[in-house]
Amino acid sequence: MALSLSAALLLGIVVVVLLKGGYVRAGSMLACTLFGFTLAATGLAPAINTGLASLAGLLSSL
């Protein structure tokens, strides 16, 4: 749970920086957010979570 909270916080900061920098507009951000929530509700969500956990494990072992 701590890993997902940290990843969510990090991604939230990245989104805010991109939005303030003008790289991403509000409409694009909303579309990407809705796509993420839609993707999380599919059968692909466990594979994505497993991949992220594996990546975090790999990065933490370096």
C-alpha positions as CSV (number, residue, x, y, z in Angstrom):
1,M,0.0,0.0,0.0
2,A,2.8,2.4,0.8
3,L,4.3,1.8,-2.7
4,S,1.0,2.7,-4.5
5,L,0.6,5.8,-2.4
6,S,4.2,6.9,-3.2
7,A,3.7,6.1,-6.9
8,A,0.4,8.0,-6.9
9,L,2.0,11.0,-5.2
10,L,5.0,11.0,-7.6
11,L,2.7,10.8,-10.6
12,G,0.5,13.5,-9.2
13,I,3.5,15.8,-8.9
14,V,4.5,15.0,-12.4
15,V,1.1,15.9,-13.7
16,V,1.0,19.2,-11.8
17,V,4.4,20.1,-13.2
18,L,3.4,19.2,-16.7
19,L,0.1,21.1,-16.4
20,K,1.8,24.3,-15.0
21,G,4.6,24.1,-17.6
22,G,2.0,24.1,-20.4
23,Y,3.0,20.7,-21.8
24,V,-0.4,19.2,-21.0
25,R,-3.7,21.0,-21.2
26,A,-6.6,20.4,-18.8
27,G,-8.6,18.5,-21.4
28,S,-5.7,16.1,-22.2
29,M,-5.1,15.6,-18.5
30,L,-8.8,14.7,-18.0
31,A,-8.8,12.3,-20.9
32,C,-5.6,10.5,-19.6
33,T,-7.1,10.4,-16.1
34,L,-10.4,8.9,-17.3
35,F,-8.4,6.4,-19.5
36,G,-6.4,5.4,-16.4
37,F,-9.5,4.8,-14.4
38,T,-11.1,2.8,-17.2
39,L,-8.0,0.7,-17.7
40,A,-7.9,0.0,-13.9
41,A,-11.4,-1.5,-14.2
42,T,-10.4,-4.0,-16.9
43,G,-8.9,-7.4,-16.6
44,L,-5.5,-5.9,-17.5
45,A,-5.2,-4.1,-14.1
46,P,-3.6,-7.1,-12.2
47,A,-0.9,-7.4,-14.9
48,I,-0.2,-3.7,-14.7
49,N,0.0,-3.8,-10.9
50,T,2.3,-6.8,-11.1
51,G,4.5,-5.1,-13.7
52,L,4.8,-2.0,-11.5
53,A,5.6,-4.0,-8.4
54,S,8.3,-5.9,-10.4
55,L,9.7,-2.6,-11.6
56,A,9.7,-1.2,-8.1
57,G,11.5,-4.3,-6.8
58,L,14.1,-4.1,-9.5
59,L,14.7,-0.4,-8.8
60,S,14.9,-0.9,-5.1
61,S,17.5,-3.7,-5.5
62,L,19.9,-1.4,-7.4
